Amino acid sequence: MPKVLLTVEESRCRCGYLKTGDTFVAEDLCPPICSELWNAAYPYVFALRSGAMLDHGDEKVRFFTVKCPDEGRVILRGEVIE
């Protein structure tokens, strides 16, 4: 099963937990990110790990970007790595 690399593209995290440039690899266990952000990212991570292609405009891609539900303070990008 492929892995998904998660990269924090922008962070204005209220608690200072996540920093811009932080990276995590999503495999079998949840990476060390807050549960709210993980809940937003997980459906995409699951889909990509299962071999799905995601809609991105007119293209099908193997990456995604999500924003933290707390006013978009953290932007997270996920992409398949082999």
Sine and cosine of phi, psi and omega as CSV:
sin_phi,cos_phi,sin_psi,cos_psi,sin_omega,cos_omega
0.00,0.00,0.72,-0.69,-0.01,-1.00
-0.92,0.39,0.35,-0.94,0.07,-1.00
-0.98,-0.20,0.36,-0.93,0.04,-1.00
-0.85,-0.52,0.84,-0.55,0.06,-1.00
-1.00,0.07,0.83,-0.56,0.03,-1.00
-0.96,-0.28,0.80,-0.60,-0.01,-1.00
-0.82,-0.57,0.77,-0.64,0.07,-1.00
-0.98,0.17,0.94,-0.33,-0.04,-1.00
-0.99,0.13,-0.50,0.87,0.01,-1.00
-0.46,-0.89,0.64,-0.77,-0.01,-1.00
-0.60,-0.80,0.83,-0.55,0.20,-0.98
-0.79,-0.61,0.67,0.74,-0.06,-1.00
-0.84,0.54,0.79,-0.62,-0.03,-1.00
-0.85,0.52,-0.60,0.80,-0.04,-1.00
-1.00,-0.04,-0.09,1.00,0.00,-1.00
0.96,0.27,0.27,0.96,-0.06,-1.00
-0.94,0.35,-0.72,0.70,-0.01,-1.00
-0.97,-0.23,0.68,-0.74,0.00,-1.00
-0.90,-0.43,0.54,-0.84,0.08,-1.00
-0.83,0.56,0.75,-0.66,0.00,-1.00
0.99,-0.12,-0.24,0.97,0.06,-1.00
-0.86,0.51,0.61,-0.79,0.05,-1.00
-0.75,-0.66,0.50,-0.87,0.03,-1.00
-0.58,-0.81,0.49,-0.87,0.09,-1.00
-0.95,-0.32,0.83,-0.55,0.02,-1.00
-1.00,-0.02,0.90,-0.45,0.06,-1.00
-0.84,-0.54,-0.89,-0.45,-0.05,-1.00
-0.99,0.12,-0.41,0.91,-0.04,-1.00
-0.91,-0.42,0.42,-0.91,0.05,-1.00
-0.89,0.46,0.73,-0.68,0.07,-1.00
-0.95,0.32,0.26,-0.97,-0.05,-1.00
-0.98,0.21,0.93,0.36,0.10,-1.00
-0.83,-0.56,0.29,-0.96,-0.04,-1.00
-0.89,0.45,0.45,-0.89,-0.08,-1.00
-0.91,0.42,-0.53,0.85,0.00,-1.00
-0.91,0.42,-0.72,0.69,0.02,-1.00
-0.93,0.38,-0.65,0.76,0.03,-1.00
-0.89,0.46,-0.63,0.77,0.04,-1.00
-0.89,0.46,-0.55,0.83,0.03,-1.00
-0.96,0.28,-0.59,0.81,-0.09,-1.00
-1.00,0.05,-0.50,0.87,-0.16,-0.99
-0.81,0.58,-0.70,0.71,-0.01,-1.00
-0.84,0.54,-0.60,0.80,0.03,-1.00
-0.95,0.32,-0.67,0.75,0.04,-1.00
-0.87,0.49,-0.73,0.68,0.00,-1.00
-0.86,0.51,-0.72,0.70,-0.01,-1.00
-0.88,0.48,-0.73,0.68,-0.02,-1.00
-0.91,0.41,-0.64,0.77,0.01,-1.00
-0.92,0.40,-0.39,0.92,0.02,-1.00
-1.00,-0.02,0.07,1.00,0.07,-1.00
1.00,-0.10,0.11,0.99,-0.04,-1.00
-0.95,0.31,0.39,-0.92,0.18,-0.98
-0.94,-0.35,0.67,-0.74,-0.06,-1.00
-0.97,-0.26,0.53,-0.85,0.06,-1.00
-0.95,0.31,0.69,-0.72,0.07,-1.00
-0.56,-0.83,1.00,0.04,-0.14,-0.99
0.92,0.39,-0.82,-0.57,0.01,-1.00
-1.00,-0.04,0.05,1.00,-0.07,-1.00
-0.95,-0.31,0.31,-0.95,0.18,-0.98
-0.94,-0.34,0.79,-0.61,-0.11,-0.99
-0.73,-0.68,0.18,-0.98,0.04,-1.00
-0.89,-0.45,0.70,0.71,0.09,-1.00
-0.51,-0.86,0.22,-0.98,0.05,-1.00
-0.45,-0.89,0.27,-0.96,0.13,-0.99
-0.72,-0.69,0.75,-0.67,0.07,-1.00
-0.77,-0.63,0.43,-0.90,0.06,-1.00
-0.93,-0.36,0.53,-0.85,0.06,-1.00
-0.86,0.51,0.65,-0.76,0.05,-1.00
-0.91,0.41,-0.24,0.97,0.03,-1.00
-1.00,0.08,0.96,0.29,0.04,-1.00
0.85,0.52,0.46,0.89,0.06,-1.00
0.92,0.40,0.49,0.87,-0.08,-1.00
-0.93,0.38,-0.39,0.92,0.04,-1.00
-0.81,-0.59,0.73,-0.68,0.08,-1.00
-0.93,-0.38,0.82,-0.57,-0.08,-1.00
-0.88,-0.47,0.74,-0.67,0.07,-1.00
-0.93,-0.38,0.69,-0.72,0.07,-1.00
-0.85,-0.52,0.65,-0.76,0.03,-1.00
-0.54,-0.84,0.54,-0.84,-0.02,-1.00
-0.94,0.33,0.71,-0.71,0.17,-0.99
-0.83,-0.56,0.59,-0.81,-0.05,-1.00
-1.00,-0.02,0.00,0.00,0.00,0.00
